[in-house]
Amino acid sequence: MNLVFSPPPSVTVPVAGSNDAFPVRRIYCVGRNYAAHAREMGFDPDREPPFFFCKPADAIVYVAPGTTGQFPYPAQTENCHYEMELVAAIGLGGRDIAPDDALEHVFGYALGLDMTRRDLQMEMRKMGRPWDIGKAFDHSAPIGPIHRAAQIGHPLQGTIWLEVNGQTVQRADIAQLIWPVAETVAYLSHFFELVPGDLIYTGTPEGVGPVIKGDTMHGGIEGLGEFRLDVV
């Protein structure tokens, strides 16, 4: 059987400190996983079951350490928001994973941004429609290199922060995740078979807000370094 056209190249993210690359399969994102962010979005932060949305693998924008990446301002929005996040990379697949076993399935961790066309997301939410045009657009998933858990361990606490044009806009601790990585992986595995190459953006702290062309975003997570992107 012949392919009717050549398939696009695989999306990969470099692995820190090596020549290896992590091939990306799916991107799962957790919604409202910090209590203060839930409040700022107008929701009760009680610990309800997590919910998820997806982005396509080719939404990845890789930002190498020591460089300044570029985030193209998306079309059809006047209110594009940043959301700084811890990303967990799945290296061992499975279904119905027990929470006590879940971290064995995590290959490593990275910095990530869940960029959001907030005006479109809110419009879709009011109409009871999916969020895809607000969340799953091109270039909406900037990411830094993946750090192997075998080398850095599994970060359970540490400062997560973001600056825009030198002003701190988000600052929290990943220990404040309502659903920590292990519980998130376990819960998600009841609904999808997790496969090596899956990425999980674990949610953002409070302080989300807009960027415009010409802004610079600079963020990091303790133990995972930092990255910088210009909005172009």
N, CA, C and O of each residue as an XYZ file, in Angstrom:
928
protein
N       0.851     -1.192      0.000
C       0.000      0.000      0.000
C       0.890      1.246      0.000
O       1.846      1.329      0.772
N       0.579      2.205     -0.857
C       1.356      3.421     -0.961
C       0.653      4.572     -0.232
O      -0.569      4.709     -0.295
N       1.438      5.383      0.452
C       0.892      6.576      1.081
C       0.574      7.616      0.004
O       1.333      7.792     -0.948
N      -0.551      8.295      0.169
C      -0.950      9.267     -0.849
C      -0.133     10.557     -0.753
O      -0.100     11.344     -1.699
N       0.528     10.776      0.391
C       1.475     11.880      0.529
C       2.438     11.519      1.656
O       2.148     10.640      2.468
N       3.554     12.179      1.704
C       4.549     11.894      2.738
C       4.035     12.369      4.089
O       3.537     13.490      4.194
N       4.144     11.534      5.135
C       3.672     11.951      6.459
C       4.566     13.042      7.029
O       5.745     13.122      6.683
N       4.020     13.878      7.895
C       4.848     14.921      8.513
C       5.899     14.301      9.423
O       5.719     13.178      9.895
N       6.983     15.009      9.676
C       8.010     14.467     10.574
C       7.474     14.312     11.993
O       6.570     15.036     12.411
N       8.042     13.363     12.721
C       7.646     13.161     14.114
C       8.012     14.382     14.950
O       9.041     15.019     14.724
N       7.163     14.696     15.908
C       7.445     15.774     16.849
C       8.257     15.195     17.997
O       7.847     14.208     18.608
N       9.389     15.789     18.293
C      10.242     15.308     19.375
C      10.649     16.468     20.274
O      10.651     17.626     19.858
N      10.994     16.131     21.519
C      11.516     17.104     22.478
C      12.852     16.569     22.981
O      12.914     15.430     23.444
N      13.918     17.355     22.903
C      15.215     16.889     23.381
C      15.197     16.520     24.868
O      14.467     17.107     25.667
N      16.017     15.536     25.207
C      16.193     15.111     26.595
C      17.436     15.798     27.137
O      18.507     15.713     26.536
N      17.301     16.468     28.253
C      18.388     17.276     28.810
C      19.634     16.433     29.059
O      19.547     15.299     29.532
N      20.792     17.002     28.734
C      22.063     16.366     29.020
C      22.399     15.174     28.157
O      23.227     14.350     28.543
N      21.770     15.060     26.988
C      22.008     13.908     26.129
C      21.732     14.288     24.687
O      21.301     15.403     24.388
N      21.989     13.337     23.799
C      21.615     13.494     22.391
C      20.287     12.816     22.081
O      19.906     12.695     20.917
N      19.584     12.376     23.117
C      18.328     11.669     22.935
C      17.175     12.646     22.717
O      17.242     13.809     23.114
N      16.135     12.155     22.087
C      14.922     12.940     21.863
C      13.713     12.106     22.254
O      13.684     10.895     22.037
N      12.728     12.758     22.825
C      11.493     12.126     23.297
C      10.432     12.319     22.222
O      10.029     13.453     21.964
N       9.964     11.236     21.581
C       8.931     11.380     20.545
C       7.554     11.607     21.176
O       7.113     10.823     22.016
N       6.891     12.668     20.771
C       5.611     13.043     21.381
C       4.462     12.351     20.663
O       4.370     12.378     19.435
N       3.585     11.728     21.448
C       2.393     11.068     20.898
C       1.152     11.937     21.106
O       0.578     12.431     20.136
N       0.740     12.124     22.330
C      -0.420     12.953     22.656
C      -0.047     13.943     23.744
O       0.889     13.722     24.512
N      -0.794     15.041     23.797
C      -0.648     16.012     24.874
C      -1.975     16.101     25.614
O      -2.987     16.531     25.060
N      -1.951     15.686     26.877
C      -3.101     15.835     27.768
C      -2.848     17.022     28.692
O      -1.724     17.216     29.156
N      -3.878     17.815     28.963
C      -3.753     18.965     29.856
C      -4.802     18.864     30.956
O      -5.950     18.502     30.701
N      -4.398     19.188     32.179
C      -5.310     19.156     33.323
C      -5.857     20.549     33.558
O      -5.097     21.516     33.601
N      -7.148     20.661     33.707
C      -7.771     21.956     33.949
C      -7.905     22.265     35.423
O      -8.229     21.385     36.221
N      -7.653     23.523     35.794
C      -7.908     24.046     37.145
C      -7.346     23.131     38.232
O      -8.100     22.597     39.045
N      -6.022     22.950     38.247
C      -5.401     22.025     39.190
C      -4.683     22.739     40.332
O      -3.969     22.098     41.103
N      -4.862     24.069     40.454
C      -4.422     24.832     41.627
C      -5.643     25.572     42.159
O      -6.388     26.172     41.384
N      -5.857     25.536     43.478
C      -7.080     26.108     44.049
C      -7.209     27.597     43.748
O      -8.291     28.063     43.390
N      -6.116     28.351     43.887
C      -6.203     29.797     43.666
C      -6.538     30.112     42.212
O      -7.257     31.072     41.934
N      -6.018     29.305     41.280
C      -6.366     29.519     39.869
C      -7.838     29.207     39.629
O      -8.508     29.914     38.877
N      -8.347     28.148     40.267
C      -9.774     27.834     40.129
C     -10.621     29.022     40.586
O     -11.611     29.372     39.943
N     -10.221     29.642     41.709
C     -10.975     30.793     42.213
C     -10.928     31.960     41.230
O     -11.945     32.606     40.981
N      -9.732     32.232     40.665
C      -9.640     33.377     39.769
C     -10.422     33.160     38.473
O     -10.771     34.116     37.781
N     -10.697     31.874     38.149
C     -11.499     31.570     36.975
C     -12.987     31.456     37.309
O     -13.808     31.163     36.439
N     -13.328     31.695     38.605
C     -14.724     31.732     39.006
C     -15.304     30.402     39.428
O     -16.515     30.199     39.339
N     -14.440     29.470     39.896
C     -14.915     28.142     40.270
C     -14.553     27.827     41.715
O     -13.580     28.354     42.254
N     -15.351     26.960     42.333
C     -15.080     26.461     43.674
C     -13.862     25.545     43.621
O     -13.841     24.605     42.827
N     -12.847     25.797     44.449
C     -11.633     24.985     44.368
C     -11.698     23.658     45.109
O     -10.667     23.006     45.278
N     -12.886     23.236     45.561
C     -12.963     21.941     46.225
C     -12.388     20.858     45.330
O     -12.407     20.970     44.105
N     -11.879     19.808     45.960
C     -11.141     18.767     45.228
C     -12.122     17.841     44.494
O     -12.470     16.769     44.989
N     -12.551     18.269     43.323
C     -13.382     17.454     42.464
C     -12.482     16.613     41.566
O     -11.291     16.904     41.453
N     -13.020     15.578     40.922
C     -12.185     14.788     40.013
C     -11.576     15.675     38.937
O     -12.220     16.617     38.475
N     -10.342     15.386     38.531
C      -9.703     16.219     37.502
C     -10.409     16.065     36.166
O     -11.048     15.047     35.900
N     -10.286     17.096     35.321
C     -10.780     16.983     33.953
C      -9.653     17.349     33.005
O      -8.689     18.012     33.388
N      -9.790     16.905     31.757
C      -8.689     16.988     30.804
C      -9.168     17.538     29.466
O     -10.332     17.393     29.092
N      -8.249     18.166     28.764
C      -8.421     18.494     27.351
C      -7.113     18.161     26.664
O      -6.109     17.901     27.327
N      -7.117     18.166     25.355
C      -5.937     17.738     24.599
C      -5.454     18.829     23.651
O      -6.220     19.694     23.227
N      -4.193     18.766     23.336
C      -3.581     19.561     22.283
C      -2.914     18.597     21.305
O      -2.514     17.504     21.707
N      -2.784     18.971     20.036
C      -2.073     18.109     19.094
C      -0.572     18.157     19.353
O      -0.049     19.153     19.854
N       0.103     17.086     19.013
C       1.547     17.027     19.226
C       2.271     18.150     18.511
O       3.275     18.657     19.013
N       1.772     18.552     17.332
C       2.482     19.591     16.586
C       2.193     21.002     17.099
O       2.584     21.982     16.465
N       1.508     21.112     18.249
C       1.406     22.409     18.924
C       2.679     22.731     19.709
O       2.833     23.841     20.220
N       3.588     21.759     19.804
C       4.843     21.935     20.542
C       5.694     23.042     19.921
O       5.861     23.111     18.703
N       6.223     23.900     20.779
C       7.268     24.854     20.414
C       8.419     24.595     21.380
O       8.314     24.905     22.567
N       9.516     24.028     20.878
C      10.625     23.703     21.772
C      11.490     24.934     22.003
O      11.821     25.668     21.071
N      11.852     25.146     23.278
C      12.716     26.265     23.659
C      13.974     25.692     24.298
O      13.908     25.126     25.390
N      15.094     25.828     23.648
C      16.356     25.292     24.150
C      16.902     26.179     25.260
O      16.728     27.397     25.222
N      17.564     25.577     26.252
C      18.161     26.379     27.326
C      19.140     27.413     26.769
O      19.905     27.130     25.846
N      19.101     28.602     27.339
C      20.017     29.649     26.927
C      19.626     30.376     25.662
O      20.357     31.248     25.193
N      18.478     30.025     25.102
C      17.995     30.695     23.901
C      16.683     31.403     24.206
O      16.090     31.199     25.266
N      16.239     32.223     23.287
C      14.924     32.852     23.393
C      14.054     32.301     22.274
O      14.313     32.537     21.094
N      13.028     31.570     22.657
C      12.116     31.023     21.669
C      11.149     32.076     21.167
O      11.146     33.217     21.630
N      10.333     31.670     20.213
C       9.330     32.570     19.660
C       7.950     31.942     19.749
O       7.747     30.788     19.373
N       7.014     32.720     20.251
C       5.609     32.318     20.279
C       4.837     33.226     19.337
O       4.618     34.395     19.653
N       4.415     32.705     18.171
C       3.637     33.528     17.239
C       2.244     33.826     17.812
O       1.500     32.911     18.166
N       1.909     35.101     17.896
C       0.590     35.458     18.434
C      -0.487     34.848     17.542
O      -0.466     35.039     16.326
N      -1.436     34.109     18.143
C      -2.396     33.359     17.319
C      -3.461     34.236     16.670
O      -3.754     35.343     17.121
N      -4.018     33.703     15.610
C      -5.081     34.394     14.888
C      -6.400     34.321     15.651
O      -6.584     33.466     16.517
N      -7.299     35.215     15.320
C      -8.691     35.188     15.772
C      -8.850     35.365     17.280
O      -9.818     34.872     17.859
N      -7.915     36.061     17.922
C      -8.052     36.327     19.350
C      -7.538     37.720     19.657
O      -6.646     38.236     18.984
N      -8.117     38.314     20.683
C      -7.619     39.577     21.225
C      -7.278     39.430     22.694
O      -7.107     40.422     23.401
N      -7.176     38.167     23.161
C      -6.937     37.938     24.591
C      -6.231     36.595     24.770
O      -6.826     35.631     25.253
N      -4.965     36.541     24.378
C      -4.186     35.309     24.475
C      -3.451     35.283     25.810
O      -2.684     36.194     26.123
N      -3.692     34.226     26.600
C      -3.155     34.128     27.954
C      -2.025     33.116     28.052
O      -1.987     32.127     27.320
N      -1.105     33.385     28.976
C      -0.066     32.431     29.390
C      -0.590     31.580     30.546
O      -1.417     32.033     31.337
N      -0.099     30.340     30.635
C      -0.339     29.474     31.780
C       0.913     28.619     31.976
O       1.139     27.669     31.226
N       1.720     28.947     32.971
C       2.965     28.229     33.241
C       2.658     26.904     33.927
O       1.846     26.857     34.851
N       3.318     25.805     33.473
C       2.954     24.482     33.983
C       4.155     23.538     34.084
O       5.138     23.665     33.354
N       4.038     22.587     35.016
C       4.919     21.430     35.081
C       4.394     20.389     34.107
O       3.200     20.092     34.090
N       5.288     19.833     33.294
C       4.907     18.813     32.314
C       5.516     17.476     32.729
O       6.708     17.403     33.028
N       4.708     16.427     32.748
C       5.179     15.068     33.015
C       5.177     14.283     31.705
O       4.198     14.304     30.960
N       6.279     13.595     31.436
C       6.442     12.820     30.197
C       6.346     11.329     30.514
O       7.088     10.814     31.352
N       5.433     10.647     29.841
C       5.202      9.223     30.103
C       6.216      8.377     29.338
O       6.403      8.544     28.132
N       6.865      7.470     30.061
C       7.847      6.580     29.446
C       7.471      5.121     29.502
O       8.071      4.292     28.818
N       6.473      4.798     30.318
C       5.984      3.422     30.439
C       4.467      3.473     30.390
O       3.840      4.121     31.228
N       3.874      2.797     29.422
C       2.435      2.874     29.234
C       1.666      1.988     30.191
O       2.244      1.238     30.978
N       0.339      2.094     30.106
C      -0.504      1.231     30.925
C      -1.914      1.749     31.057
O      -2.202      2.907     30.755
N      -2.793      0.871     31.515
C      -4.181      1.201     31.838
C      -4.417      0.961     33.317
O      -3.741      0.138     33.933
N      -5.373      1.677     33.887
C      -5.787      1.464     35.275
C      -4.590      1.362     36.211
O      -4.471      0.422     36.998
N      -3.720      2.336     36.109
C      -2.500      2.369     36.914
C      -2.844      2.771     38.343
O      -3.618      3.704     38.558
N      -2.279      2.079     39.309
C      -2.491      2.414     40.713
C      -1.683      3.653     41.071
O      -0.565      3.816     40.583
N      -2.225      4.533     41.916
C      -1.469      5.725     42.300
C      -0.091      5.424     42.858
O       0.863      6.153     42.587
N       0.022      4.357     43.634
C       1.322      4.017     44.224
C       2.345      3.599     43.171
O       3.549      3.645     43.424
N       1.872      3.192     41.994
C       2.770      2.758     40.928
C       2.965      3.812     39.845
O       3.786      3.634     38.945
N       2.217      4.908     39.928
C       2.121      5.826     38.796
C       3.447      6.482     38.438
O       3.738      6.657     37.254
N       4.253      6.848     39.418
C       5.493      7.544     39.100
C       6.490      6.656     38.372
O       7.424      7.159     37.747
N       6.307      5.339     38.444
C       7.162      4.422     37.683
C       6.923      4.583     36.176
O       7.752      4.175     35.362
N       5.795      5.176     35.820
C       5.438      5.361     34.413
C       5.926      6.699     33.858
O       5.801      6.955     32.661
N       6.479      7.550     34.718
C       6.919      8.886     34.299
C       8.393      8.845     33.928
O       9.245      8.525     34.757
N       8.683      9.172     32.679
C      10.055      9.218     32.186
C      10.797     10.445     32.701
O      11.969     10.365     33.067
N      10.103     11.581     32.727
C      10.769     12.805     33.138
C       9.829     13.992     33.181
O       8.611     13.849     33.072
N      10.419     15.172     33.343
C       9.647     16.388     33.582
C      10.235     17.550     32.785
O      11.423     17.564     32.460
N       9.378     18.523     32.479
C       9.803     19.686     31.701
C       8.999     20.912     32.113
O       7.975     20.808     32.788
N       9.484     22.068     31.694
C       8.728     23.309     31.781
C       7.756     23.372     30.612
O       8.075     22.915     29.515
N       6.589     23.926     30.834
C       5.660     24.082     29.725
C       4.783     25.309     29.888
O       4.597     25.813     30.995
N       4.251     25.780     28.781
C       3.246     26.837     28.771
C       2.021     26.328     28.026
O       2.126     25.847     26.898
N       0.874     26.434     28.654
C      -0.403     26.145     28.005
C      -0.977     27.482     27.548
O      -1.715     28.133     28.288
N      -0.635     27.886     26.328
C      -1.124     29.151     25.803
C      -2.596     28.999     25.404
O      -3.011     27.975     24.862
N      -3.363     30.043     25.687
C      -4.819     29.931     25.601
C      -5.435     31.159     24.950
O      -5.164     32.287     25.363
N      -6.271     30.941     23.921
C      -7.085     32.034     23.384
C      -8.290     32.178     24.318
O      -9.344     31.583     24.097
N      -8.101     32.989     25.372
C      -9.075     33.020     26.463
C     -10.443     33.491     26.007
O     -11.460     32.966     26.459
N     -10.483     34.471     25.122
C     -11.782     34.962     24.669
C     -12.554     33.864     23.946
O     -13.762     33.729     24.136
N     -11.864     33.077     23.118
C     -12.540     31.991     22.418
C     -12.913     30.868     23.362
O     -13.982     30.274     23.225
N     -12.039     30.564     24.329
C     -12.370     29.533     25.312
C     -13.624     29.918     26.092
O     -14.517     29.091     26.276
N     -13.696     31.178     26.554
C     -14.851     31.613     27.333
C     -16.133     31.599     26.501
O     -17.203     31.251     26.999
N     -16.012     31.978     25.236
C     -17.182     31.946     24.353
C     -17.685     30.522     24.189
O     -18.889     30.275     24.249
N     -16.769     29.588     23.982
C     -17.162     28.183     23.827
C     -17.760     27.638     25.126
O     -18.728     26.879     25.101
N     -17.172     28.033     26.264
C     -17.679     27.549     27.548
C     -19.111     28.016     27.784
O     -19.949     27.242     28.246
N     -19.392     29.273     27.472
C     -20.750     29.792     27.644
C     -21.748     29.051     26.763
O     -22.908     28.883     27.139
N     -21.298     28.610     25.590
C     -22.185     27.922     24.656
C     -22.208     26.411     24.874
O     -22.903     25.693     24.155
N     -21.455     25.923     25.858
C     -21.416     24.492     26.130
C     -20.720     23.695     25.050
O     -21.040     22.527     24.834
N     -19.757     24.324     24.361
C     -19.058     23.663     23.260
C     -17.621     23.324     23.657
O     -17.110     23.871     24.634
N     -16.962     22.429     22.916
C     -15.577     22.072     23.236
C     -14.649     23.279     23.161
O     -14.946     24.281     22.510
N     -13.504     23.148     23.857
C     -12.553     24.246     23.968
C     -11.488     24.246     22.874
O     -10.565     25.058     22.935
N     -11.578     23.392     21.906
C     -10.455     23.170     20.992
C      -9.888     24.454     20.396
O      -8.671     24.633     20.378
N     -10.748     25.356     19.908
C     -10.214     26.554     19.257
C      -9.571     27.507     20.259
O      -8.803     28.388     19.875
N      -9.882     27.334     21.541
C      -9.264     28.159     22.562
C      -7.965     27.591     23.094
O      -7.124     28.329     23.607
N      -7.794     26.267     22.972
C      -6.661     25.600     23.611
C      -5.731     24.874     22.645
O      -4.533     24.786     22.911
N      -6.235     24.359     21.551
C      -5.479     23.393     20.740
C      -4.939     23.993     19.443
O      -4.782     23.284     18.448
N      -4.658     25.284     19.451
C      -4.216     25.948     18.225
C      -2.720     25.736     17.998
O      -2.013     25.219     18.864
N      -2.253     26.144     16.822
C      -0.836     26.019     16.477
C       0.040     26.778     17.485
O      -0.301     27.881     17.910
N       1.164     26.175     17.857
C       2.186     26.790     18.717
C       1.699     26.998     20.153
O       2.292     27.786     20.889
N       0.642     26.314     20.561
C       0.043     26.579     21.877
C       0.697     25.815     23.022
O       0.248     25.927     24.162
N       1.755     25.036     22.748
C       2.358     24.209     23.803
C       3.879     24.367     23.849
O       4.595     23.397     23.602
N       4.393     25.565     24.159
C       5.840     25.704     24.352
C       6.342     24.773     25.446
O       5.633     24.498     26.415
N       7.576     24.288     25.284
C       8.134     23.329     26.239
C       9.653     23.435     26.234
O      10.261     23.752     25.212
N      10.252     23.169     27.378
C      11.701     23.086     27.494
C      12.146     21.638     27.387
O      11.319     20.763     27.131
N      13.438     21.361     27.578
C      13.926     19.985     27.493
C      13.345     19.122     28.608
O      13.000     19.612     29.683
N      13.246     17.838     28.328
C      12.746     16.883     29.318
C      13.909     16.378     30.165
O      14.916     15.901     29.642
N      13.752     16.490     31.475
C      14.766     16.020     32.413
C      14.379     14.633     32.903
O      13.268     14.438     33.398
N      15.272     13.683     32.774
C      14.980     12.306     33.173
C      14.710     12.218     34.674
O      15.463     12.762     35.482
N      13.627     11.528     35.040
C      13.349     11.292     36.448
C      14.436     10.439     37.088
O      14.699     10.562     38.284
N      15.070      9.575     36.297
C      16.152      8.744     36.814
C      17.317      9.581     37.315
O      18.108      9.113     38.135
N      17.435     10.822     36.830
C      18.530     11.700     37.236
C      18.107     12.742     38.261
O      18.870     13.056     39.174
N      16.891     13.285     38.120
C      16.473     14.378     39.013
C      15.461     13.932     40.057
O      15.131     14.705     40.957
N      14.958     12.701     39.960
C      13.894     12.259     40.840
C      12.542     12.770     40.376
O      12.397     13.247     39.250
N      11.564     12.667     41.249
C      10.210     13.124     40.935
C       9.922     14.365     41.782
O       9.704     14.251     42.989
N       9.918     15.535     41.169
C       9.718     16.768     41.950
C       8.321     16.836     42.553
O       7.322     16.827     41.833
N       8.262     16.903     43.862
C       6.999     16.980     44.587
C       6.751     18.376     45.133
O       5.634     18.702     45.537
N       7.786     19.197     45.145
C       7.656     20.578     45.577
C       8.716     21.404     44.875
O       9.683     20.862     44.339
N       8.539     22.675     44.880
C       9.475     23.579     44.210
C       8.722     24.729     43.580
O       7.582     24.574     43.141
N       9.361     25.877     43.538
C       8.731     27.091     43.021
C       8.490     26.994     41.519
O       9.364     26.573     40.761
N       7.301     27.386     41.106
C       6.964     27.555     39.691
C       6.647     29.030     39.499
O       5.901     29.610     40.288
N       7.208     29.644     38.457
C       7.087     31.098     38.319
C       7.101     31.507     36.857
O       7.595     30.783     35.993
N       6.549     32.680     36.603
C       6.581     33.263     35.273
C       6.638     34.773     35.404
O       5.937     35.370     36.221
N       7.492     35.381     34.579
C       7.554     36.835     34.446
C       7.151     37.222     33.030
O       7.426     36.493     32.077
N       6.506     38.361     32.898
C       6.234     38.965     31.595
C       6.858     40.352     31.602
O       6.502     41.209     32.410
N       7.796     40.553     30.686
C       8.522     41.826     30.608
C       9.175     42.190     31.938
O       9.211     43.357     32.328
N       9.695     41.162     32.634
C      10.417     41.389     33.879
C       9.558     41.505     35.113
O      10.094     41.629     36.215
N       8.242     41.471     34.976
C       7.324     41.567     36.113
C       6.766     40.188     36.446
O       6.253     39.492     35.570
N       6.868     39.794     37.724
C       6.356     38.489     38.133
C       4.838     38.472     38.051
O       4.166     39.326     38.631
N       4.300     37.491     37.326
C       2.849     37.371     37.174
C       2.318     36.065     37.776
O       1.153     36.000     38.170
N       3.141     35.048     37.850
C       2.754     33.784     38.470
C       3.887     33.324     39.371
O       5.053     33.348     38.978
N       3.540     32.907     40.576
C       4.529     32.361     41.500
C       3.795     31.485     42.514
O       2.927     31.966     43.243
N       4.142     30.211     42.558
C       3.494     29.268     43.459
C       4.465     28.120     43.708
O       5.659     28.238     43.433
N       3.953     27.017     44.226
C       4.768     25.832     44.472
C       4.025     24.636     43.903
O       2.814     24.514     44.084
N       4.740     23.752     43.217
C       4.061     22.596     42.624
C       3.485     21.676     43.688
O       2.671     20.807     43.374
N       3.895     21.851     44.953
C       3.274     21.096     46.044
C       1.806     21.477     46.212
O       1.052     20.754     46.863
N       1.392     22.605     45.631
C       0.004     23.060     45.741
C      -0.914     22.443     44.688
O      -2.105     22.751     44.663
N      -0.388     21.579     43.818
C      -1.252     20.882     42.866
C      -2.380     20.168     43.610
O      -2.126     19.419     44.553
N      -3.612     20.396     43.193
C      -4.738     19.693     43.821
C      -4.609     18.191     43.574
O      -4.774     17.384     44.488
N      -4.315     17.832     42.339
C      -4.062     16.449     41.953
C      -2.586     16.336     41.576
O      -2.201     16.738     40.478
N      -1.746     15.791     42.478
C      -0.324     15.631     42.151
C      -0.123     14.719     40.946
O      -1.058     14.065     40.484
N       1.103     14.684     40.447
C       1.388     13.935     39.224
C       0.962     12.484     39.335
O       0.327     11.965     38.417
N       1.290     11.812     40.433
C       0.966     10.387     40.560
C      -0.535     10.151     40.456
O      -0.974      9.244     39.748
N      -1.323     10.961     41.153
C      -2.775     10.785     41.119
C      -3.341     11.159     39.752
O      -4.291     10.535     39.279
N      -2.762     12.170     39.123
C      -3.212     12.561     37.788
C      -2.967     11.445     36.783
O      -3.855     11.112     35.997
N      -1.768     10.865     36.801
C      -1.443      9.763     35.883
C      -2.392      8.592     36.119
O      -2.928      8.021     35.169
N      -2.597      8.239     37.379
C      -3.468      7.105     37.693
C      -4.891      7.352     37.212
O      -5.495      6.478     36.590
N      -5.435      8.540     37.496
C      -6.807      8.851     37.110
C      -6.966      8.858     35.600
O      -7.915      8.281     35.068
N      -6.038      9.511     34.906
C      -6.112      9.580     33.447
C      -6.062      8.196     32.814
O      -6.700      7.955     31.789
N      -5.303      7.282     33.425
C      -5.147      5.940     32.855
C      -6.417      5.103     32.936
O      -6.500      4.049     32.306
N      -7.409      5.555     33.702
C      -8.695      4.852     33.730
C      -9.545      5.175     32.498
O     -10.498      4.459     32.190
N      -9.192      6.257     31.796
C      -9.976      6.700     30.655
C      -9.259      6.523     29.321
O      -9.898      6.378     28.279
N      -7.926      6.535     29.360
C      -7.108      6.356     28.162
C      -5.970      5.397     28.499
O      -5.440      5.412     29.610
N      -5.605      4.574     27.539
C      -4.374      3.815     27.707
C      -3.202      4.765     27.493
O      -3.022      5.295     26.397
N      -2.419      4.978     28.523
C      -1.249      5.830     28.389
C      -0.157      5.075     27.656
O       0.019      3.873     27.856
N       0.576      5.782     26.805
C       1.564      5.181     25.918
C       2.846      6.004     26.017
O       2.772      7.225     26.160
N       4.018      5.372     25.947
C       5.244      6.154     25.922
C       5.191      7.228     24.837
O       4.825      6.952     23.694
N       5.554      8.435     25.203
C       5.448      9.560     24.288
C       4.332     10.521     24.652
O       4.259     11.615     24.093
N       3.462     10.139     25.572
C       2.411     11.049     26.019
C       2.993     12.104     26.961
O       3.869     11.805     27.772
N       2.504     13.328     26.847
C       2.854     14.417     27.747
C       1.613     14.846     28.522
O       0.508     14.872     27.980
N       1.807     15.181     29.792
C       0.713     15.681     30.619
C       1.107     17.053     31.156
O       2.020     17.171     31.974
N       0.412     18.087     30.689
C       0.571     19.433     31.253
C      -0.326     19.486     32.490
O      -1.544     19.345     32.381
N       0.279     19.691     33.673
C      -0.409     19.369     34.919
C      -1.234     20.496     35.522
O      -1.785     20.326     36.609
N      -1.336     21.633     34.857
C      -2.158     22.715     35.377
C      -1.323     23.920     35.777
O      -0.115     23.810     35.986
N      -1.978     25.070     35.882
C      -1.270     26.333     36.123
C      -1.707     26.981     37.426
O      -2.858     26.830     37.835
N      -0.797     27.706     38.088
C      -1.177     28.470     39.280
C      -1.968     29.724     38.913
O      -2.213     30.016     37.742
N      -2.359     30.457     39.963
C      -3.055     31.723     39.758
C      -2.148     32.743     39.087
O      -0.928     32.586     39.048
N      -2.771     33.789     38.562
C      -2.021     34.885     37.959
C      -2.015     34.874     36.450
O      -1.258     35.624     35.833
N      -2.848     34.034     35.829
C      -2.877     33.994     34.370
C      -3.321     35.345     33.829
O      -4.080     36.072     34.470
N      -2.832     35.666     32.635
C      -3.176     36.953     32.045
C      -2.703     37.040     30.617
O      -2.105     36.095     30.103
N      -2.962     38.166     29.963
C      -2.710     38.282     28.527
C      -1.288     38.693     28.194
O      -0.584     39.293     29.005
N      -0.889     38.353     26.983
C       0.326     38.874     26.381
C      -0.042     39.480     25.027
O      -1.081     39.168     24.445
N       0.838     40.351     24.548
C       0.668     40.951     23.229
C       1.991     40.847     22.486
O       3.022     40.536     23.082
N       1.961     41.103     21.202
C       3.189     41.075     20.417
C       4.209     42.046     21.009
O       3.883     43.177     21.368
N       5.448     41.572     21.100
C       6.514     42.375     21.681
C       6.816     42.032     23.122
O       7.862     42.425     23.638
N       5.917     41.300     23.797
C       6.162     40.871     25.172
C       7.195     39.748     25.212
O       7.388     39.029     24.232
N       7.855     39.609     26.361
C       8.768     38.500     26.612
C       8.300     37.740     27.841
O       8.091     38.330     28.901
N       8.137     36.431     27.697
C       7.768     35.551     28.798
C       9.023     34.817     29.275
O       9.783     34.287     28.465
N       9.236     34.790     30.585
C      10.424     34.165     31.169
C       9.953     33.393     32.399
O       9.491     33.987     33.374
N      10.073     32.063     32.348
C       9.547     31.253     33.433
C      10.450     30.103     33.796
O      11.411     29.796     33.091
N      10.126     29.465     34.917
C      10.924     28.331     35.347
C      10.252     27.556     36.459
O       9.231     27.971     37.007
N      10.846     26.425     36.778
C      10.430     25.575     37.888
C      11.701     25.127     38.599
O      12.663     24.701     37.959
N      11.698     25.224     39.901
C      12.863     24.841     40.690
C      13.296     23.418     40.336
O      12.490     22.489     40.388
N      14.565     23.252     39.978
C      15.110     21.957     39.613
C      15.011     21.615     38.150
O      15.614     20.641     37.701
N      14.245     22.416     37.377
C      14.073     22.149     35.947
C      14.580     23.290     35.071
O      14.421     23.254     33.851
N      15.182     24.291     35.679
C      15.718     25.390     34.899
C      14.655     26.401     34.525
O      13.632     26.527     35.199
N      14.907     27.121     33.440
C      14.010     28.183     33.014
C      14.059     28.314     31.501
O      14.965     27.796     30.850
N      13.059     29.024     30.941
C      13.077     29.316     29.520
C      12.506     30.691     29.249
O      11.890     31.305     30.120
N      12.716     31.169     28.033
C      12.322     32.520     27.665
C      11.749     32.487     26.249
O      12.303     31.840     25.360
N      10.622     33.198     26.049
C      10.020     33.300     24.725
C       9.590     34.724     24.457
O       9.088     35.410     25.347
N       9.788     35.164     23.232
C       9.245     36.433     22.759
C       7.929     36.172     22.050
O       7.791     35.185     21.328
N       6.964     37.056     22.254
C       5.698     36.992     21.535
C       5.873     37.776     20.244
O       6.167     38.971     20.276
N       5.697     37.117     19.120
C       5.974     37.742     17.826
C       4.738     37.731     16.932
O       4.788     38.217     15.802
